[in-house]
């Protein structure tokens, strides 16, 4: 058993996932409960997560320093690294240069964490402001980056290992191996691979819903809600009532696509509710992205509760919420809220339906694995994700009918060219953003002052981190030319090359 102390990291649950993938059980606790839980469960090892706080701030989260004298192996990450140095007598200072994204670590000494790694230099993922400048007494520091002089510190006698970078994310080259080394070489735990089992999810759904009640599921045609629908249909059969809210904010032609998906492939009757006018009216004059998300979430629930009145046995609302939705919507006590997802932060305080989210603990790649094991069509399982609030959050500023038509048109062009070029399945997501910026262009030998579209294309595994994709220049030129020439009101296309972090996937 590994106990993870959650200091509010956006990737805390991802640490737990990596540990579970090694066949080791995990318990995640807030720092204020850590010492009590350690005495209770007697873990084989402890991991401190990262977090948004600074160790010198008032009321920053901390732990009982007695943890360090228990003799239990400790791995501290990011904020946990800084806190460990601070509590044990090292020095932590605000970084002169912030590190957000990839960095190259240099290894100049031995460490059990780096067992079986032959490279002296490799890429790691950083996301921090403060920096440990001097390790505590009794600690060595056999690794550093250009801006982090103490990227690793260790006290092998006390079994305390502390790193500034994030081994849990895929962008750290040897991250999975480093975590396995902590489990095997330091905690002396056996390593075995775990496999997602669809039967487990189906049985859980049976246990929750029972044998009589009906359940309404919100579907969009995306992989998350489709996998959730497949699980529930196998669990409760025709007591599942899938509903698609046609709010006008989804991709062009999505209503036709999802109708075919459910009727032909899944053989589940689909209820379609035309709510385009209601959503567009509610969004009139709204520019704040958080307000957009909350309005869309509220209207979704109102639609479902209204429909539920026609189904007296419907007691549950099923949603395809995944863990990246939860964590960005402030899913843990010490985490910063990044944005409200319509299926998390947009939910009202009181509902007439009981919410059930069978995929809530999974990341996107795990959902896809589950979809494949459920024998869902590959083109559905491997499709690029699309945000629940739809094009409303890819239109920066007010959502009008005219701007929505521009966004739909630009999005259709991007999808066509990504498929045509063969790049669609090489990236995680690709989409245009209708910004709230205007620029001057020349069209037909005359001055034209129109809106700017930003193109966002990136690679990712679990949505928690991402790197921008190096599309061929010819493809970028084709997409840009088509959008400027074919979409009325557009004067310019720019390409977003920002990683996550610091950026989010979407623009709002």
Buried (B, 14 or more C-beta within 10 A) or exposed (E): BBBBBBBBBBBBBBBBBBBBBBEBBBBBBBBBBBBEBBEEEEBBBBBBBBBBBBBEEEEBBBBBEEBBEBEBBBBBBBBBBBBBBBBBEBEBEEBEEBBBBBBEBEBEEEBBBBBEBEEEEBBBBBBBBBBBBBBBEBBBBBBBBEBBBBBBBBBBEBBBBBBBBBBBBBBBBBBBBBBBBBBBBBBEBEEEEEEEEBEEBBEBBBEBBEEEBBBBBBBBBBBBBBBBBBBBBBBBEEBBBBBBBBBBBBBBEBBEBBBEBBEEBBEBEBBBBEBBEBBBEBBEEBEEBBEBBBBBBBBBBEBBBEBBEEBEEBBBBBBBBBBBBBBBBBBBBBBBEBBBBBBBBBBEEEEEBBBBBBBBBBBBBBBBBBBBBBEBBEEBBBBBBBBBBBBBBBBBBEBBEEBBBBBBBBBBBBBBBBEEBEBBEEBBBBBBBBBBBEBEBEEEEEEBEBBBBBBBBBBBBBBBBBBBBEBEEEBBEBBBEBBBEEBEBBBBBBBEEBBBBEBBBBBB
